Amino acid sequence: MNISTKAQKRAPLKIIAVILAILVALTAIGYGIGSTFAAPGDVPVTLSPPTGISAANTLEVGATKTQTVLNLNDAVIGDISLATISFTQGTSADNLRVTGVSAGVVTAAYGNKQGAVLYTRYQITDSQNVSAYTLHNNGAAHFEKTDSSAAAAPVTFDVTDPGVTWSSTNSTVVTVDETTGVISPVGYGAAIIVGTFTDKWGREQDVHILAIVGEIGAGGNGGGGTTFPPTTPPNPITEIPTGIENGKTLTPDKSGDTVDWIEIARNGDYSLIVRTDFINITENHFGEAQWQGDHFGSNNSYQGSYPQIRINDWFNGRSSVENLDAEARLRSFTVSNNASSVLGTGSSDEGGLTNGYSKPTNYQTGAGNDVAFALSFTEAANFISKEYNVTLGGGVAPSSQLAISNFNRLKQYSPTVSLWLRSPGTNDATATELRHGDGRAFQINTGTATALIYPALWVHSSIFD
């Protein structure tokens, strides 16, 4: 199955099919993933309201919105399960009244005595429904063996009674209580736990939990996993990786992706690689850089940012546009890392050159949040750029020949096109980018800028063999 470049509508069945294919390689639990399947951490998710309806036409369930209409003659509402409408003929004050019943978008039509008909769309909200949630342990639940105690799904919602309906994609591995979300292991393997709920604005949403059941450190050749060639003695993992000039190239036939990846640094027996082209995030204008940029987010936090979400969705088969193939060879060599907790800083001081180095672990994992990540300002300035800002006032320094050579191996685009880095800028309104035109790593305002998204990974270096 290869869906990497196909634009598809988002649907739970599509998501489940993709992630289950990923889990085929994990079923035997031959990776030795241990208790650090994904780097521990919380991933906040804030749901966005629908666009196109003004705040003036948004009202809470139970609230009434009034309006004065000249010569009002008649009024109707499109769906009385969402809102009711009442009116008084004539031109008395507040003679048109819309009351919210349940969350959703509804249209009201009203006419005057001259025969003119007007339409207004109302957004009914219900603050008792979910508008945000937090995935704990990066959305993964791990059970050591089949007789482990049951555990609640690792997610916290922002409301007391979120009204989630839970289901398991593989009940031979784990079952889940439909109402409480408590997960119970019943057999070795992996499955996706899906929680479906209605959000504050009346839309159906779902949340995904990755459940793994297997013996910690099973390792070996039990099937599904890859045993790395032994290194005697193993090269130690250090705090600072070593940059590689003109490192090895991972072509699609070796990675299972659709574009090349390049090696830009090493640490121990592991290589830091970056995709040479962006991931597509919109079905329209597929492959056209000027149309595939995204905002960073509402502030400069990488956690919950659009780059983080887009990369995680691409790696875990949740995107409706482009995903890493579920059976990609790349998955057999990826390892967990600390990138999501080591963000570094931007171009405001010299610390930005040293405080954002990510570090691999020796835990192999072919799926999970924050396994793939955006490069930091530190990593870009040292390993893949032509120049970088070093002061708040805009001072610029040239990058090393190593970094310049690596930058030139990216697919080149218009000078105005940039790619997001994960490091925050000097304040809540700035994040860092790497610009194609001059190869500069710098910071920019998050509220107005858009940039492309390039995943990076730590992989075992034997992937190049």
C-alpha positions as CSV (number, residue, x, y, z in Angstrom):
1,M,0.0,0.0,0.0
2,N,1.4,3.3,-1.0
3,I,-0.5,6.5,-0.3
4,S,2.4,8.8,0.1
5,T,1.5,11.1,-2.8
6,K,-2.2,10.6,-3.1
7,A,-4.6,13.3,-1.9
8,Q,-7.4,11.7,0.0
9,K,-10.4,12.9,2.0
10,R,-9.9,12.6,5.8
11,A,-11.8,9.7,7.0
12,P,-11.4,7.4,10.1
13,L,-11.2,4.3,7.9
14,K,-8.4,5.8,5.9
15,I,-6.5,6.8,9.0
16,I,-7.0,3.4,10.6
17,A,-5.9,1.5,7.5
18,V,-2.7,3.5,7.3
19,I,-1.7,3.2,10.9
20,L,-2.6,-0.5,11.0
21,A,-0.3,-1.0,8.1
22,I,2.4,0.7,10.2
23,L,1.6,-1.6,13.1
24,V,2.1,-4.7,11.0
25,A,5.8,-4.1,11.3
26,L,5.4,-3.6,15.1
27,T,3.1,-6.6,15.9
28,A,5.8,-9.0,16.9
29,I,7.3,-6.3,19.2
30,G,10.8,-7.2,17.9
31,Y,12.1,-3.6,18.2
32,G,13.0,-3.8,21.9
33,I,11.1,-0.5,22.2
34,G,11.0,-0.8,26.0
35,S,9.1,1.8,28.1
36,T,10.3,4.7,25.9
37,F,8.4,3.9,22.8
38,A,8.1,7.7,22.3
39,A,9.8,10.4,24.3
40,P,7.6,11.1,27.3
41,G,5.8,14.4,27.1
42,D,2.5,16.2,26.8
43,V,1.1,17.3,23.5
44,P,-1.6,20.0,23.8
45,V,-4.1,20.2,21.0
46,T,-6.4,23.2,20.6
47,L,-9.3,22.9,18.2
48,S,-10.0,25.9,16.0
49,P,-13.4,27.3,15.4
50,P,-14.9,27.2,11.9
51,T,-14.2,30.3,9.8
52,G,-16.7,32.6,8.0
53,I,-19.1,33.4,10.8
54,S,-18.6,36.6,12.8
55,A,-18.5,36.9,16.6
56,A,-21.6,39.0,16.4
57,N,-23.5,35.9,15.0
58,T,-22.0,33.4,17.4
59,L,-24.1,32.5,20.5
60,E,-23.9,29.9,23.2
61,V,-26.5,27.1,23.7
62,G,-29.4,28.6,25.8
63,A,-28.5,32.2,24.9
64,T,-30.7,34.5,22.7
65,K,-29.4,36.8,20.0
66,T,-31.7,39.7,19.3
67,Q,-31.9,42.0,16.2
68,T,-34.1,44.9,15.1
69,V,-35.4,44.4,11.6
70,L,-37.3,47.2,9.8
71,N,-40.8,46.2,8.7
72,L,-40.2,42.6,9.7
73,N,-42.9,40.3,8.2
74,D,-41.8,36.7,8.6
75,A,-38.8,34.6,9.8
76,V,-37.8,30.9,9.7
77,I,-34.8,28.9,11.0
78,G,-33.2,26.1,8.9
79,D,-32.8,23.5,11.7
80,I,-34.9,23.7,14.9
81,S,-32.6,21.1,16.6
82,L,-29.8,23.7,16.5
83,A,-31.7,26.9,17.2
84,T,-35.2,28.4,17.4
85,I,-36.4,31.7,16.1
86,S,-39.2,34.0,17.1
87,F,-40.2,37.4,15.9
88,T,-42.6,40.3,16.2
89,Q,-43.9,41.9,13.0
90,G,-43.2,45.5,12.4
91,T,-40.2,47.6,13.6
92,S,-40.2,47.2,17.3
93,A,-36.9,47.0,19.1
94,D,-35.3,43.5,19.2
95,N,-38.2,42.1,17.1
96,L,-36.1,39.1,15.8
97,R,-34.8,36.6,18.3
98,V,-32.6,33.5,17.7
99,T,-32.0,31.1,20.6
100,G,-29.3,28.4,20.6
101,V,-30.4,24.8,21.2
102,S,-27.3,22.7,20.3
103,A,-23.9,23.3,18.7
104,G,-23.7,23.7,15.0
105,V,-24.2,26.2,12.1
106,V,-27.7,27.2,11.2
107,T,-29.2,29.6,8.7
108,A,-32.1,32.0,9.5
109,A,-34.1,33.7,6.8
110,Y,-36.4,36.7,7.4
111,G,-38.3,39.0,5.1
112,N,-39.8,42.5,5.3
113,K,-43.2,43.7,4.1
114,Q,-41.7,44.8,0.8
115,G,-40.8,41.2,-0.1
116,A,-37.0,41.4,0.5
117,V,-35.5,38.3,2.1
118,L,-32.3,38.3,4.1
119,Y,-30.2,35.3,5.3
120,T,-27.9,35.1,8.4
121,R,-25.7,32.2,9.4
122,Y,-25.4,31.6,13.1
123,Q,-22.7,29.6,14.9
124,I,-24.2,27.9,18.0
125,T,-21.5,26.9,20.5
126,D,-21.7,24.6,23.5
127,S,-18.9,25.2,26.1
128,Q,-19.8,21.9,27.7
129,N,-18.2,20.2,24.6
130,V,-14.5,19.8,23.9
131,S,-12.4,22.7,22.5
132,A,-9.0,21.4,23.6
133,Y,-7.2,18.3,24.9
134,T,-3.8,17.1,25.9
135,L,-2.2,13.8,24.9
136,H,0.0,12.4,27.6
137,N,3.1,10.3,26.9
138,N,2.9,11.6,23.3
139,G,-0.4,9.7,22.9
140,A,1.0,6.2,23.4
141,A,-0.1,3.5,25.9
142,H,2.3,0.7,26.4
143,F,1.6,-2.6,28.2
144,E,4.5,-5.0,29.0
145,K,2.5,-8.2,28.8
146,T,-1.1,-9.4,28.3
147,D,-1.9,-9.7,32.0
148,S,-1.0,-6.1,32.7
149,S,-3.5,-4.0,34.5
150,A,-6.0,-2.0,32.4
151,A,-5.2,1.7,31.9
152,A,-7.2,4.8,31.0
153,A,-6.5,6.3,27.6
154,P,-3.6,8.9,28.0
155,V,-5.6,12.0,27.2
156,T,-7.2,14.8,29.2
157,F,-10.0,16.9,27.8
158,D,-10.8,20.5,28.8
159,V,-14.3,19.7,29.9
160,T,-15.6,17.4,32.7
161,D,-17.9,15.2,30.5
162,P,-16.4,15.2,26.9
163,G,-18.9,12.6,25.6
164,V,-16.3,10.5,23.9
165,T,-17.2,7.1,22.3
166,W,-14.1,4.8,22.3
167,S,-13.3,1.9,19.9
168,S,-10.3,-0.3,19.2
169,T,-9.0,-1.1,15.7
170,N,-7.8,-4.5,16.8
171,S,-9.7,-6.1,19.6
172,T,-7.4,-9.1,19.6
173,V,-4.7,-6.9,20.9
174,V,-6.5,-4.4,23.1
175,T,-10.1,-3.7,24.0
176,V,-11.5,-0.4,25.2
177,D,-14.5,0.5,27.3
178,E,-16.8,2.4,24.9
179,T,-17.7,4.9,27.6
180,T,-14.8,5.2,30.0
181,G,-11.9,4.8,27.6
182,V,-10.2,2.3,29.8
183,I,-7.8,0.1,27.7
184,S,-7.3,-3.6,28.4
185,P,-4.6,-5.7,26.8
186,V,-5.6,-9.1,25.6
187,G,-2.9,-10.2,23.1
188,Y,0.5,-9.2,21.8
189,G,0.7,-6.5,19.1
190,A,-0.4,-3.0,18.5
191,A,-3.7,-1.2,17.8
192,I,-5.1,2.3,17.5
193,I,-7.7,3.4,20.1
194,V,-10.1,5.9,18.5
195,G,-12.1,8.4,20.6
196,T,-14.9,10.2,18.7
197,F,-16.6,13.3,20.2
198,T,-18.5,16.4,19.2
199,D,-16.5,19.7,19.6
200,K,-17.6,23.0,21.0
201,W,-18.8,24.1,17.5
202,G,-20.8,21.0,16.7
203,R,-18.3,19.2,14.5
204,E,-17.4,15.5,14.9
205,Q,-13.7,15.0,15.9
206,D,-11.6,12.1,16.8
207,V,-8.5,11.5,18.9
208,H,-6.0,8.6,18.4
209,I,-4.1,6.6,21.0
210,L,-1.4,4.2,19.9
211,A,-1.6,1.1,22.1
212,I,1.3,-1.4,22.2
213,V,1.3,-4.8,24.0
214,G,4.6,-6.7,24.2
215,E,7.4,-7.8,26.3
216,I,9.9,-5.0,27.1
217,G,13.2,-5.5,25.5
218,A,12.1,-8.7,23.6
219,G,14.4,-7.7,20.7
220,G,15.8,-10.4,18.5
221,N,14.4,-11.7,15.2
222,G,10.8,-12.4,16.3
223,G,9.6,-10.8,13.1
224,G,8.6,-7.3,12.2
225,G,11.7,-5.6,13.6
226,T,15.2,-5.1,12.3
227,T,18.2,-6.2,14.2
228,F,21.0,-3.6,13.7
229,P,24.4,-4.8,12.8
230,P,26.5,-5.0,16.1
231,T,29.1,-2.4,16.8
232,T,31.9,-3.6,19.1
233,P,32.1,-1.6,21.2
234,P,29.1,0.6,20.4
235,N,29.9,4.2,19.7
236,P,28.7,6.4,22.6
237,I,25.9,8.9,22.2
238,T,27.2,12.3,23.2
239,E,25.6,15.7,24.0
240,I,26.8,17.3,20.8
241,P,26.5,15.6,17.3
242,T,29.3,15.9,14.7
243,G,28.4,17.7,11.5
244,I,28.9,15.8,8.3
245,E,29.8,17.5,5.0
246,N,28.3,16.0,1.9
247,G,26.9,13.1,4.0
248,K,25.2,10.1,2.6
249,T,22.0,10.4,0.6
250,L,19.0,8.2,1.3
251,T,17.2,7.6,-1.9
252,P,13.5,6.6,-2.2
253,D,14.4,3.0,-3.0
254,K,16.2,2.8,0.4
255,S,13.8,4.9,2.4
256,G,10.4,4.1,1.0
257,D,9.7,7.8,0.9
258,T,9.1,9.7,-2.4
259,V,12.1,12.1,-2.1
260,D,15.7,12.0,-1.0
261,W,16.9,12.4,2.5
262,I,20.4,13.7,3.4
263,E,22.7,13.0,6.3
264,I,23.8,16.2,8.0
265,A,25.2,15.0,11.4
266,R,26.1,11.9,13.4
267,N,26.0,10.9,17.0
268,G,27.3,7.5,18.1
269,D,25.9,5.0,15.6
270,Y,23.1,7.3,14.5
271,S,22.6,9.8,11.7
272,L,20.6,13.0,11.7
273,I,18.8,13.2,8.4
274,V,16.5,15.7,6.8
275,R,14.1,15.5,4.0
276,T,15.2,17.4,0.9
277,D,11.7,18.6,0.0
278,F,8.7,19.7,1.9
279,I,5.6,17.7,2.9
280,N,2.4,18.7,1.2
281,I,-0.4,19.9,3.5
282,T,-3.1,20.9,1.1
283,E,-4.6,18.9,-1.7
284,N,-4.7,21.8,-4.0
285,H,-1.4,22.7,-5.9
286,F,0.3,19.5,-4.8
287,G,4.0,19.9,-5.1
288,E,3.9,23.7,-5.5
289,A,6.0,25.3,-2.8
290,Q,4.2,28.6,-2.9
291,W,0.9,27.0,-2.0
292,Q,2.1,24.5,0.7
293,G,3.2,26.8,3.5
294,D,1.6,27.0,6.9
295,H,1.5,29.3,9.9
296,F,3.6,28.4,12.9
297,G,0.8,28.9,15.4
298,S,-0.7,31.4,17.8
299,N,2.7,31.8,19.6
300,N,6.2,30.6,19.3
301,S,5.7,27.3,21.2
302,Y,6.7,24.2,19.2
303,Q,4.4,22.1,21.3
304,G,1.0,22.3,19.6
305,S,2.4,24.3,16.7
306,Y,1.4,23.6,13.1
307,P,4.9,22.3,12.1
308,Q,4.8,19.8,15.0
309,I,1.2,18.7,14.2
310,R,1.9,18.4,10.4
311,I,5.1,16.4,10.9
312,N,3.4,14.0,13.4
313,D,0.4,13.5,11.1
314,W,2.7,12.9,8.1
315,F,4.8,10.3,10.1
316,N,1.9,8.5,11.7
317,G,-0.5,8.3,8.7
318,R,-3.0,10.9,9.9
319,S,-2.7,13.5,7.1
320,S,-5.4,13.7,4.5
321,V,-2.9,14.9,1.9
322,E,0.6,13.2,2.2
323,N,1.9,10.5,4.5
324,L,5.1,8.6,4.9
325,D,4.3,5.1,3.4
326,A,3.1,2.8,6.1
327,E,5.6,0.1,5.0
328,A,8.5,2.5,4.4
329,R,11.9,1.0,5.1
330,L,12.8,4.2,6.9
331,R,10.5,3.2,9.8
332,S,12.7,0.1,10.6
333,F,15.7,2.4,11.4
334,T,14.2,5.4,13.2
335,V,14.9,5.9,16.9
336,S,13.3,8.1,19.5
337,N,14.9,11.3,20.5
338,N,14.6,14.4,22.7
339,A,14.1,17.0,20.0
340,S,10.7,18.1,21.2
341,S,12.1,19.0,24.7
342,V,15.4,20.6,23.4
343,L,14.2,23.6,21.3
344,G,17.1,25.9,21.7
345,T,16.7,29.6,21.1
346,G,16.6,31.8,18.0
347,S,19.0,34.4,16.7
348,S,18.9,36.7,19.7
349,D,22.2,35.6,21.2
350,E,25.2,33.3,20.7
351,G,23.5,30.6,22.8
352,G,21.4,29.9,19.8
353,L,24.4,28.2,18.2
354,T,24.8,25.6,21.0
355,N,21.6,25.1,23.0
356,G,19.4,23.3,20.5
357,Y,21.2,20.0,19.7
358,S,18.8,17.0,19.7
359,K,20.1,13.7,20.8
360,P,19.0,10.1,19.7
361,T,18.2,7.2,22.0
362,N,18.9,3.6,21.1
363,Y,15.2,2.8,21.1
364,Q,14.0,1.9,17.6
365,T,10.4,3.0,16.8
366,G,8.6,3.1,13.5
367,A,5.7,5.3,14.7
368,G,4.8,7.8,17.4
369,N,4.6,11.5,18.0
370,D,7.8,13.5,17.9
371,V,9.9,10.7,16.4
372,A,10.0,13.0,13.4
373,F,10.6,16.7,14.1
374,A,11.6,20.1,12.8
375,L,15.3,21.1,12.9
376,S,16.3,23.7,15.5
377,F,18.0,27.0,14.9
378,T,21.2,25.4,16.4
379,E,21.0,22.5,14.0
380,A,20.3,24.7,11.0
381,A,23.0,27.2,11.7
382,N,25.7,24.5,12.3
383,F,24.7,21.8,9.8
384,I,22.5,23.2,7.0
385,S,22.5,26.9,6.1
386,K,24.5,29.6,4.3
387,E,24.3,32.2,7.1
388,Y,22.5,33.0,10.3
389,N,21.4,35.9,12.4
390,V,23.3,36.2,15.7
391,T,21.9,39.4,17.3
392,L,18.5,40.9,17.9
393,G,19.5,43.8,15.7
394,G,20.0,41.6,12.7
395,G,23.7,40.9,12.6
396,V,24.5,38.1,10.1
397,A,27.4,35.6,10.2
398,P,28.4,33.1,7.5
399,S,27.8,29.4,8.1
400,S,30.6,26.9,7.8
401,Q,31.4,25.3,4.5
402,L,29.9,22.1,5.8
403,A,26.5,23.7,6.5
404,I,26.6,25.5,3.1
405,S,27.3,22.3,1.2
406,N,24.4,20.6,3.0
407,F,22.0,23.5,2.3
408,N,22.8,23.3,-1.4
409,R,21.6,19.7,-1.4
410,L,18.0,20.8,-0.6
411,K,15.7,21.2,-3.5
412,Q,15.9,24.9,-4.2
413,Y,12.9,27.2,-4.4
414,S,12.1,30.9,-4.8
415,P,14.1,33.3,-2.6
416,T,10.9,34.2,-0.7
417,V,10.2,30.6,0.4
418,S,11.3,29.4,3.9
419,L,11.0,26.3,6.0
420,W,10.1,26.3,9.7
421,L,12.6,25.5,12.5
422,R,11.4,24.4,15.9
423,S,13.2,27.0,18.0
424,P,11.3,30.0,19.4
425,G,12.3,33.5,18.7
426,T,13.0,36.3,21.3
427,N,9.3,36.8,22.2
428,D,6.0,35.0,22.0
429,A,5.3,36.4,18.5
430,T,8.5,35.1,16.8
431,A,9.7,31.7,15.7
432,T,12.7,30.7,13.5
433,E,12.9,29.9,9.8
434,L,15.5,28.9,7.2
435,R,15.1,30.9,4.0
436,H,15.7,29.4,0.6
437,G,16.9,32.6,-1.1
438,D,20.0,33.3,1.0
439,G,20.1,30.2,3.2
440,R,19.7,32.3,6.3
441,A,18.5,31.0,9.6
442,F,16.6,33.8,11.3
443,Q,13.5,34.7,13.3
444,I,10.2,36.0,12.0
445,N,6.7,37.0,13.2
446,T,4.4,34.0,13.7
447,G,1.2,35.9,13.1
448,T,1.9,36.8,9.5
449,A,4.6,34.4,8.1
450,T,4.0,31.1,6.4
451,A,6.7,28.6,5.7
452,L,7.2,25.0,4.4
453,I,7.6,22.0,6.7
454,Y,10.6,19.7,6.4
455,P,10.8,16.6,8.7
456,A,14.0,15.4,10.3
457,L,14.8,12.1,11.9
458,W,17.5,10.3,13.9
459,V,18.1,6.9,12.3
460,H,20.6,4.1,12.8
461,S,23.4,4.7,10.3
462,S,23.2,1.2,9.0
463,I,20.2,2.4,6.9
464,F,22.7,3.5,4.3
465,D,24.2,0.1,3.9
